[in-house]
Amino acid sequence: MPLSFLKEGESAHVVKVRGRGDLQHHLENLGFVEGAEVKVVSGVAGDLIVSVKGAQVAIGRQAASHIITSAATA
């Protein structure tokens, strides 16, 4: 499911980043790479603040829809 579908407080693992070119490269540089755990810290006005690889990153809902995730295992 796309990262944009997660709600505040939910965690997941990145399965893949869709798209190509600058957007994909930018998202991977931010830490959204296969296997990375992500947690939605908050969502405001459609945008998300996400914790990934020990850093908090603000990301727009459009960009978040390109990050495909699976449920994090406890």
N, C-alpha and C positions, 0 to 999 in steps of 0.2 A: 504494500500500500504506500502511496506517496507520503512523504514527511508532512505535507500540508494537512493531512487527515488526522494527525496525532493531536491530542488535547494536552492542555497544561498538566505537567507532572508525569506524562507517559514517556517511556523509553523504548527504543528499538535499535536494531542494527542496520547499517547501510548495506543493501544488497547490490545496488548499482546506481550510477548517475547517468540518467538518460541525456540525450542530446550530444552535441559535439562542438568543437571550437572553443571560443572564449569563455562561454558560460560553464561548460564542463571543466575546463582548466581552472577557472576561478573557484568553483565549488570544491574541487580536489585540493587546491592550495589552502582553502579554509579548513580542511580536515575531513571533508565528506568523501571518504574512500571506503572501498569494500571492507566490511567487517568492523568498521568503527561504530562504537556505541554512541547514540545521540539521545538527549533528553530534552524535551520541550520545557523550558523554564517559565515562559509566559507567552501569551499571544495577545497582541493589542492591534486593533483596527486591521486585522487580516495579516499582519506581519508577525513573525515569530522570533523569540530569543531562544536559542538552542545551545545547550552545552555539548561540545564535541571535543575530544582529546584534551580535556582540562581547560578549555577556553569557552567563553560565552560569545556567541556570534549572533548578530541580528541578520535576519534573512527575510526577504519578501515572500509572500505566499506563492507567487508565480515561480520563483526560483526553487522554492521548497517542493513544488509539484514535480520537479525533475529528479528528485532524490527518492529512490524506491527503497523502502525499508521492510523489515520483518520484525515480528514481536521479539523483544529481548527475553532471553531465558533467565529465570531467577536462579 
